[in-house]
Amino acid sequence: MKITIFGGGAWGRALAFAFGQKNDVCIVSRRDTSALLASCNDILKQNARPPIRQTSLKEGLDSELFVIAISVQALKGWFASAHLNQNAKILIASKGIEEGTGAFVSEIAKDFVSEENLCFLAGPSFAKEVSSGLPTALAIHSRNVGLAEAFANAMPAFIKPYIKDDVVGGEIAGAYKNVIAIAGGICDGLGLGQNAKASLLARGLVEMCRFGEYFGAKKQTFLGLSGAGDLFLTASSLLSRNYRVGLGLAQNKSLEAILNELGEVAEGIKTSKAITQIAQREGIYTPIATEVQDIIQGKSPLESMQALMKR
């Protein structure tokens, strides 16, 4: 199949490589991705697959399936400028909640594309490992099972896709785990130990589940790949940008310095603010997300962690 990937960041490139195993793939990005895609294309050539090519937005719209991997905070503006067909078949791989409005990804997308043509990717998946062809299991959440199956069938042998119908649960899990991952990095950066880390992650899982259920999500979503799986991955590894944000905050680095070191977007920063705004508005108890946002705003990381342990 012909598939267009929108977004040339690490995750967009990784998904281009993955889908390129069985399909004709192009990528649309503001940045020049040729050098970044070189190693991926070398592997594809060895397997007699056509290389991933970068193309214009106009050319990119001429595909059967579309994958969106851009920052959630830029998603609304991107949709408004891209002028996708209402019937475009889309898999959104972006994870987060829009700052200010508190809009979930599905709420942003449905203003531009029919809900029946939308799927959402979730689950534990570091871009670096996907780009290396390492075994990965993912969840595709959609109200359209047939479309989810189409994206699942387009995936390579090293990815095991599971099809789920809990759209709101999948996107909340994918967004919330980034915030808990920042807290995990803070905990490790402060040297608080494995006991504290285990309790933090366990309580974080309960917190994201409580938040999700308020909006109609299914509890089992948070106990599977989209919730627990993604949380355990991103809250404990240096491959996680959000975890590294937490490490930096624990070292009292400025947010600007941390982001300059990362060189990529860390969605948990904006999402923590969005979650606390929603929680205050709706009366949802979100102590970890609230403390993460307070730390980002300048509160002492150690004081916040101690406050959490005393709750």
N, C-alpha and C positions, 0 to 999 in steps of 0.2 A: 504494500500500500504506500501511497505518498503521504508523508506526515511532515508538518511544519512545527518546529519548536520555536516559541517566542520567548526570548530571554537567553543571553549569552553568559550568564554567571556560571558558577561551578555546577549547580544543580541542573541548569538548562543544558549544559554541555554533556553532563553525565547521562541525562535522559536521551539526548540526541545519539549518543554512543549506544545506549541500550536498544532503542528502537531501530537503530541503524543495522542491527544484526540480521533483521528479517525484512526491512522496508527501505524505501527510498526516502531519505531524510534530508531536510534543509533546515537551517537555523536563521532566524531574524533577530538581529541585535544591534544596538547603537555602537557597541565596541567591535573592534576587529578581532575575530575569534580564530583566525587562521593558525597562528602560532600555538594557541591554547588547544586547538583540536588536532594538532599534528600527531601526537602519540596515539590518540583514538583512531585517527584515519589510517595510521600504519597497521594497527591491529585489524581493522576492517578490510584493508587491502590483502592482508595475509589470508583472510577467510573468503577472498574473492567477492567482497561486498563493495559497492560503490562508496566513495568517501562522502562524509557530511560536507555540504557546501553552504556557505553563507550567502544569503540572497536578500533582495529588497522586500519590503512589506507587500508591495503589489504582487510580486511573483510568489511570495509566501502564501498568499491567500488562495492560490490555485492548488489546493491539496484536499485529500479526503478526510483526514483527521488533523486536529490541532492540539498542541500541548502548550499550556501557558505556565512559565516558570519565572515570573517577575515579582518584584516586591509588592506585597499587599498594599502598602501605602501609596503605590503608584498605579494600582490596578484600575481604579475608576477612570482616571485620566487616560490610561492606555486604551481601555475599551472605547472611550468617547472618540479617540483619534484613529483607532484602527479600522472602524466601520466594518466589523465582521458581519456576515450574513446571519440573520436570526436563526437560520437552520444549520449553522456551522456546528460540527460535532467536536466538542471540546473536553479535554481533560485538564483540570486546573491542578497544578502541582505546588502552588503558592500556599504558605501556611501563616496565618496571622489574623488579626482583627484590626479594622481600620481605626486609627486614632481620631478622636474628635467625635465621629458619628457613632462609633461602636458597632459598625456594620460587619457582619460575618461575610466571608468570601462569596457564599451563595447569594446573599442579599445584594452584593455589588453586581455580580454577574447577571442575575435574572433581569436587571433593568436593560440589558443589552442583547441577551440571548435567551431563547426559550429554555425553561427549566428541564424539559425533556431531553435537551441536547447537551446537558452538562454532567460531567463526572468529576470526582475529586479524589486526588491521590493522597494516601496517608500511609503511615507505618515507618519502622526503623530503617533508615537508608542514608548512609553517608555518601555524598557525591563521589568521594575519592574511591570508595570500594566498588560502587556501581561502575565507575569508569575503568576499574580493573577487572570487571567481569566476575566479581566474587558473589557467592550465593546470597540472595536477598529475598525476603518475603514482604509483599506490600498489600494494601487494601485499596480497592477502588470502590468508592461510595457513590451511588447514583440511584435516582428513582427510575432510571431506564436501564433495566437489566441487559437488554440486547446491546445497547451502546457500550455498557461496561464490559461486556464479553468481547466486543470488537477491539477495545483497547487492550484487554487481557490477552487476546490471541495475537496481538501485534508485538507483545513483549518477548524478550529472548528467553532461552532455556534456563539461564542462570537466575531469572526472577520468577518467583512463584506468586501469582496474583490471586487474591481472594476478593470476591464480589460481595459488597454489603449495601444495604439500602438506607442506613442511618446517616444521611448527609450531614445533619447538624452535629451529630456526635463525632463524626470523623473530622470535621473542620475545627470544632472546639478542642478536641484532643490534640490535633496538630498544632494549634495555636498556643494552647495552655502549656504544653510540655516545654516550650521554649523558655517560658517564664520560670518554671521549676528548675530548668537546666541552669539558668543564671544563679538561682539560689544554691544549686549543687556546687557550682564553681566557687561561690563565696564560701560555702561550708568547707570545702577542701582547701581553698586559699588561706583560710584562717587556721587550718590545722586542727579542726574540732574533732576529728576522728571518725571511724567507720560507724560507730554506734549512732552518733548524731546524724550522719549522712543517711543511714538506713531509715531512721525515724522521719527525717525530712522528706525523703522520697515517698515513703508510705503515706504520710499525711498529705503530700502533694497530689498523689493519685486520688485520694479521697476528696480533696478540695476541687480538683478538676472535674471529677465525677459529679459532685454536688452542683457545681456551676452548670455543667452540661444538662443534667436532669431537669434543672429549672427551665431550660429552653426545649424540653421534650426529647432529649437524647436518651438512648438506651444504655443502661448500666453496663451491659456486656461489651459495648464498644470500648469502654475505658479499661476493660480487663484483657483486651486483645492486642493485636499488633498496633492499631491506631493510637491506643492510649498507653498502657503499661510498656509495650514493646518499644515505642518511640521514646518514651520518657526515660527508661533505663539506659537506652543508648546515648541520648543527647546530654544526660545529666552527669556523665562520668568519663567523658573522653575528650582529649585535646583536639580531636577532629571536629568537635562541636563548637561552632562559633559562639553560641550562647553560653556554653560552659566556660569558654575562655573570657567572655565578658565578665562573668562572675569572678574568675581568678583575678582579673585586672582590678575589679572594684575592691576585692579583698586586700589588694596591695596599694589601695588608695590612689590608683591612677585615675586621671581624668577620663571622662567618657570619650572625649575627642581623641586622646592618645590611644585609647583601646581600639576605637574604630579605625584609626589610621594603621595600627598594627594588623588588624584583621584584613583590611582591604576588601571586605565583602559586607553585605547587610546582615545584621543580627536582628531578626524579627522580634525577638523577645523584649527588646527595649521599648518599642512602641506598643507592643501588645500588652505589656504590664500596665501601662497607663490606661489603655482601652478597657482592660478587665476591671481595674479599680474604679473607673468611671461608671461602668455598667453595674458593678457590685453596689456602689453607693446609691445609684438610682433605683435599683431593684431590691435592695436590702438583702444581698447574698453575702454570706460569710466567706471571705477570701483572704485569710491572714497572711499566707506566704506571698501571694501576688502583691498584696498591699505593702509588705515589708520590702520586697524587691523594688517597687516603685519608689518607696521612701529612700532607699539606698541610692538609687539613680539620681534622686533629687538632693542628695548630700548627707543623708543620715549615716551615722557610724555603722559599718557592716557588722562589727562585733556586737554592738548594742542591739541591732535588729535580730541577729541570730539568738542572742540571749533572751530577747523578748519572746521569740517564737518558742523556745524551749520551756519557757515559764507559763505558756498559755494552757 
